[in-house]
Amino acid sequence: MYVIQFKLFAGRLEVDTIGGDYVPKGSPILIIFTLSKEHTKFSILKEFRKHLEIKGIEWIKPHENLTEEWIIDLETLRTSFNFLKREDLYEKILLEPIFEKKEGIDYITEKPLIKETSLKFKINPNELVIFKQNKQEDYLSDLRDPLTKFYKDHRQNNKCAFLMMKYEDSPLQSKIVQQLRILFKKNGLELLRADDRYYSDDLLTNIRTYMHGCGFGVAIFDRINSEEFNPNVSLEIGYMMALKKPILFLKDITLKSLQTDLVGKLYEEFDFQNPKKSFDKSVSKWLKQHDLLT
């Protein structure tokens, strides 16, 4: 088995590897990241992602949600380690991290404790054909090229938010978007609209590219020109919810309530007449709760 072990030394990420000519071709590849003491699945994944970004390692990263599937670029992985260059690895695959805790004994109290927490990704080259037949790969086949371009533009896509709102040509709406973008940029985040750049000539494919590519969403409900709800916004929110991505719901304080199918959702209020002041409080609160503030 090939082993790629990520370890922290004095706060820096280092890589230990086991592999070479003595490992049979086509052997499984085990990627491990270990921290001392007990950690939640979210906290160790967050720590792993942080150090990968610091080191500029891009062949492994969250696909759409930190705690679910991760995407592994096998071609880049193969060329990153000499002992893997003879392997036939060319796919991009999705894997869920394996979460393990190692128990021990506190020698002072003689009580059981967790000595370390580990993440593991196991790749079996002989089973890669499964990923080629995966229905999700077929479902996303039209997004492969657009998403490749998107990830090239936004390497830290987990820090990108997709903005969902009625598009109206009004100074007030422009001011709202501008103030949100200023606040996001201040915190190392990007707020993206589907008309920022066209990754596909097809309108829906372009929007889906943003929804799949961004780490979370922002939905704005206002009544600048009318109180009517936009069906396109509802479609986008439903799609993002199906992808299990966090969504910040922002409701104009002058609106009585959200639309029927969103009643019960937690939301933050804002004053469209004074977006900067209200966003500094409401948006910052949500970002902090979802661990997105720098």
Backbone torsions as a table, in degrees:
resi	resn	phi	psi	omega
1	MET	NA	136.8	172.1
2	TYR	-83.0	134.9	-179.6
3	VAL	-124.8	128.5	174.5
4	ILE	-117.6	106.1	-173.4
5	GLN	-105.7	115.2	174.9
6	PHE	-90.1	127.0	179.7
7	LYS	-133.4	154.0	176.6
8	LEU	-102.7	125.4	174.8
9	PHE	-122.9	115.1	-179.3
10	ALA	53.7	39.0	177.1
11	GLY	81.9	1.7	-179.9
12	ARG	-111.3	143.0	-178.8
13	LEU	-83.1	124.7	176.7
14	GLU	-122.1	159.4	-177.8
15	VAL	-123.3	123.8	171.1
16	ASP	-106.3	137.5	-178.2
17	THR	-128.1	148.2	173.2
18	ILE	-126.7	120.2	-179.3
19	GLY	173.1	172.0	179.9
20	GLY	150.5	-165.6	-175.9
21	ASP	-64.6	-24.3	-177.3
22	TYR	-78.5	-10.5	176.4
23	VAL	-88.3	124.4	-178.1
24	PRO	-58.9	141.2	178.2
25	LYS	-59.7	138.3	-179.6
26	GLY	85.9	10.5	179.4
27	SER	-72.3	156.7	177.0
28	PRO	-62.4	153.3	176.9
29	ILE	-115.4	126.1	-179.3
30	LEU	-113.4	120.8	177.6
31	ILE	-106.2	124.1	-173.5
32	ILE	-128.1	141.2	170.9
33	PHE	-134.1	125.2	-173.8
34	THR	-126.1	137.9	173.4
35	LEU	-124.0	145.7	176.4
36	SER	-72.2	154.9	179.0
37	LYS	70.2	-175.8	-175.5
38	GLU	-89.8	136.3	177.5
39	HIS	-136.8	152.9	172.5
40	THR	-78.0	164.7	177.8
41	LYS	-60.0	-41.7	-179.5
42	PHE	-65.0	-44.1	-174.7
43	SER	-68.4	-37.9	-179.7
44	ILE	-74.4	-35.1	176.3
45	LEU	-66.4	-38.8	177.9
46	LYS	-63.3	-43.0	179.7
47	GLU	-65.5	-41.4	178.7
48	PHE	-61.4	-48.6	179.9
49	ARG	-61.1	-41.4	-179.0
50	LYS	-59.4	-45.5	-177.3
51	HIS	-74.7	-29.9	173.6
52	LEU	-62.5	-42.3	179.7
53	GLU	-65.8	-39.9	178.7
54	ILE	-62.2	-41.4	-179.2
55	LYS	-80.9	-9.0	-179.0
56	GLY	73.1	26.2	178.7
57	ILE	-85.9	119.4	-172.7
58	GLU	-117.9	-1.0	-177.3
59	TRP	-79.7	-9.1	175.0
60	ILE	-137.4	127.3	-179.3
61	LYS	-163.4	161.8	178.1
62	PRO	-59.6	140.3	179.9
63	HIS	-77.9	-60.3	179.7
64	GLU	-134.6	-26.9	-178.0
65	ASN	-139.4	134.4	-173.6
66	LEU	-55.8	-40.7	-172.3
67	THR	-94.2	4.6	179.9
68	GLU	-114.2	-130.2	-174.0
69	GLU	-72.7	143.9	173.4
70	TRP	-113.6	147.6	178.6
71	ILE	-99.0	132.8	179.9
72	ILE	-121.0	119.1	178.1
73	ASP	-85.9	99.1	-173.6
74	LEU	-67.4	-31.6	178.9
75	GLU	-64.7	-45.6	178.4
76	THR	-68.3	-38.0	176.1
77	LEU	-60.1	-45.6	-177.8
78	ARG	-60.5	-42.6	-176.9
79	THR	-81.2	-7.8	-179.8
80	SER	-84.7	-18.8	-177.5
81	PHE	-130.5	126.2	-176.7
82	ASN	-57.8	-38.7	-175.1
83	PHE	-72.6	-6.8	178.1
84	LEU	-102.9	-4.0	-172.5
85	LYS	-65.3	-22.2	179.1
86	ARG	-85.0	-6.4	-179.6
87	GLU	-80.8	150.8	177.9
88	ASP	-94.2	81.1	-176.8
89	LEU	-122.1	109.5	-176.2
90	TYR	-134.5	-2.7	-174.8
91	GLU	-89.9	164.8	164.3
92	LYS	-108.6	123.1	-174.5
93	ILE	-121.1	161.9	177.0
94	LEU	-112.9	129.5	178.6
95	LEU	-136.0	142.9	172.2
96	GLU	-90.2	135.9	179.7
97	PRO	-67.6	142.7	174.0
98	ILE	-90.7	130.1	-172.6
99	PHE	-111.1	119.6	-176.4
100	GLU	-133.3	147.5	175.8
101	LYS	-123.9	136.5	179.8
102	LYS	-104.5	121.6	-177.5
103	GLU	-87.1	155.4	176.9
104	GLY	-152.5	-167.2	-179.4
105	ILE	-124.7	132.9	172.4
106	ASP	-75.4	113.5	-173.6
107	TYR	-69.5	-15.4	178.0
108	ILE	-85.8	-51.0	-178.3
109	THR	-91.2	-14.7	-177.1
110	GLU	60.7	27.4	176.7
111	LYS	-103.8	151.1	178.9
112	PRO	-66.4	145.6	176.1
113	LEU	-148.6	167.4	177.3
114	ILE	-92.8	118.3	-177.7
115	LYS	-83.0	-35.7	179.8
116	GLU	-157.7	157.7	178.5
117	THR	-123.4	136.8	-175.9
118	SER	-129.6	148.1	168.2
119	LEU	-108.9	139.8	177.9
120	LYS	-136.8	137.3	172.4
121	PHE	-122.0	118.9	-178.7
122	LYS	-110.9	122.7	-179.1
123	ILE	-111.2	121.6	175.6
124	ASN	-108.7	104.8	-177.4
125	PRO	-54.2	-30.5	-178.7
126	ASN	-70.7	-14.2	-178.3
127	GLU	-106.8	6.9	-176.1
128	LEU	-64.2	-21.9	178.6
129	VAL	-60.0	-26.3	179.6
130	ILE	-61.6	-40.7	-177.4
131	PHE	-68.3	-30.7	179.0
132	LYS	-68.3	-26.6	-178.5
133	GLN	-96.8	-0.3	-176.4
134	ASN	-61.0	131.8	-177.9
135	LYS	-63.0	-33.8	-179.8
136	GLN	-65.1	-36.5	177.7
137	GLU	-61.7	-40.4	177.2
138	ASP	-65.0	-41.3	-178.6
139	TYR	-63.8	-33.7	-177.4
140	LEU	-98.4	8.0	-174.1
141	SER	-58.4	-35.7	-179.3
142	ASP	-75.9	-8.3	-179.4
143	LEU	-101.0	-3.7	-174.6
144	ARG	-58.6	-52.3	-179.1
145	ASP	-68.5	-46.3	178.1
146	PRO	-60.2	-41.1	-179.3
147	LEU	-69.6	-33.2	175.9
148	THR	-60.0	-43.6	177.8
149	LYS	-67.1	-39.8	-179.8
150	PHE	-62.1	-47.6	-179.0
151	TYR	-65.0	-29.2	176.8
152	LYS	-68.1	-37.8	178.6
153	ASP	-75.2	-33.3	-173.5
154	HIS	-129.8	83.0	-174.3
155	ARG	-67.5	-28.8	175.1
156	GLN	-103.8	66.7	-172.4
157	ASN	-66.3	-21.3	177.4
158	ASN	-66.8	-15.8	178.4
159	LYS	-99.3	12.5	178.7
160	CYS	-103.5	138.2	177.5
161	ALA	-116.0	137.8	177.4
162	PHE	-94.5	123.2	-177.4
163	LEU	-88.2	126.6	179.9
164	MET	-120.0	115.9	179.4
165	MET	-164.9	165.4	174.0
166	LYS	-66.6	131.2	178.3
167	TYR	-91.0	108.7	179.2
168	GLU	-127.5	139.1	-179.7
169	ASP	-83.5	81.7	-178.4
170	SER	-139.6	146.5	179.0
171	PRO	-59.9	-36.5	-178.7
172	LEU	-66.1	-42.4	179.3
173	GLN	-65.7	-41.1	177.6
174	SER	-60.4	-38.1	179.3
175	LYS	-66.8	-39.8	178.4
176	ILE	-61.4	-49.4	-179.2
177	VAL	-63.0	-42.3	-179.6
178	GLN	-61.4	-45.1	-178.9
179	GLN	-66.7	-37.5	177.0
180	LEU	-64.1	-44.0	-178.6
181	ARG	-64.9	-37.7	178.0
182	ILE	-62.8	-45.1	179.9
183	LEU	-64.6	-42.3	179.7
184	PHE	-64.5	-46.6	-179.2
185	LYS	-60.2	-38.4	178.6
186	LYS	-58.9	-29.5	-178.1
187	ASN	-104.9	20.5	175.7
188	GLY	72.6	23.3	-178.7
189	LEU	-116.9	162.3	177.0
190	GLU	-120.8	134.3	174.2
191	LEU	-107.0	117.2	-172.7
192	LEU	-116.1	140.4	171.3
193	ARG	-110.0	154.7	-175.6
194	ALA	-67.1	-13.9	178.1
195	ASP	-99.8	9.1	177.0
196	ASP	-66.4	-43.5	176.0
197	ARG	-153.5	142.2	-179.7
198	TYR	-96.8	113.0	178.8
199	TYR	-92.0	-6.9	177.5
200	SER	-151.3	150.7	176.8
201	ASP	-75.3	-18.5	178.5
202	ASP	-88.2	127.6	-174.3
203	LEU	-58.8	-50.6	-177.1
204	LEU	-66.2	-39.9	178.2
205	THR	-61.8	-39.2	178.4
206	ASN	-63.8	-43.3	179.0
207	ILE	-65.7	-42.0	178.5
208	ARG	-62.4	-33.9	177.5
209	THR	-59.6	-45.2	178.5
210	TYR	-65.9	-40.5	-176.9
211	MET	-68.3	-38.2	177.1
212	HIS	-75.8	-35.6	-174.8
213	GLY	-76.3	-34.4	-176.8
214	CYS	-79.5	149.9	-179.0
215	GLY	-78.4	-25.9	179.2
216	PHE	-156.2	174.1	-176.2
217	GLY	-124.9	160.0	174.2
218	VAL	-130.6	120.3	179.4
219	ALA	-112.3	124.8	-178.4
220	ILE	-111.2	129.2	176.7
221	PHE	-117.1	113.7	-178.2
222	ASP	-131.8	173.4	176.7
223	ARG	-134.5	45.7	-178.9
224	ILE	-61.6	-49.3	180.0
225	ASN	-111.6	-23.8	179.6
226	SER	-160.4	164.5	179.0
227	GLU	-98.3	2.5	-178.4
228	GLU	-71.7	137.7	177.4
229	PHE	-82.1	141.6	-178.7
230	ASN	-89.1	122.1	-178.9
231	PRO	-62.5	-29.6	178.5
232	ASN	-64.6	-37.9	177.7
233	VAL	-64.6	-41.0	178.2
234	SER	-61.6	-42.1	178.7
235	LEU	-61.6	-45.9	-178.5
236	GLU	-65.3	-40.6	178.0
237	ILE	-63.3	-45.2	178.9
238	GLY	-60.8	-39.7	179.6
239	TYR	-64.7	-45.9	179.3
240	MET	-63.9	-37.6	177.8
241	MET	-65.4	-37.7	177.8
242	ALA	-65.5	-29.7	176.7
243	LEU	-80.5	-1.6	179.1
244	LYS	61.2	38.8	178.7
245	LYS	-100.5	141.7	178.6
246	PRO	-61.8	141.9	178.3
247	ILE	-130.2	127.6	172.7
248	LEU	-89.1	114.9	178.0
249	PHE	-94.2	120.8	178.7
250	LEU	-114.4	119.5	-177.0
251	LYS	-113.7	130.7	173.9
252	ASP	-57.9	131.6	-176.7
253	ILE	-63.0	-19.5	180.0
254	THR	-85.8	-9.1	175.0
255	LEU	-80.6	136.7	-178.1
256	LYS	-69.1	-39.8	-178.1
257	SER	-162.8	170.0	173.3
258	LEU	-78.3	168.7	179.9
259	GLN	-64.7	161.3	-169.9
260	THR	-52.7	-45.3	-175.4
261	ASP	-73.9	-3.4	177.7
262	LEU	-116.0	4.6	177.0
263	VAL	-61.3	132.8	-177.6
264	GLY	102.4	-15.9	176.9
265	LYS	-76.2	139.0	176.3
266	LEU	-72.7	137.8	-178.4
267	TYR	-141.9	162.8	173.9
268	GLU	-108.9	143.4	179.7
269	GLU	-97.6	152.6	176.0
270	PHE	-144.1	157.4	177.9
271	ASP	-103.5	110.0	-175.5
272	PHE	-67.0	-14.4	176.3
273	GLN	-80.5	-22.9	179.8
274	ASN	-139.8	66.5	-173.4
275	PRO	-63.1	-37.1	-176.3
276	LYS	-59.6	-49.1	-177.3
277	LYS	-63.9	-45.5	-177.3
278	SER	-72.3	-35.5	179.0
279	PHE	-68.0	-38.7	-180.0
280	ASP	-56.1	-30.8	-179.2
281	LYS	-92.6	-56.4	-172.8
282	SER	-70.6	-46.6	-178.3
283	VAL	-68.6	-43.8	179.3
284	SER	-60.1	-37.5	178.5
285	LYS	-61.1	-46.6	-178.9
286	TRP	-66.8	-43.6	179.9
287	LEU	-61.1	-38.7	178.9
288	LYS	-66.6	-42.5	179.2
289	GLN	-62.2	-30.3	-178.9
290	HIS	-101.7	17.1	172.2
291	ASP	57.9	42.4	-178.3
292	LEU	-111.6	-4.2	178.7
293	LEU	-79.7	143.8	178.3
294	THR	-81.8	NA	NA
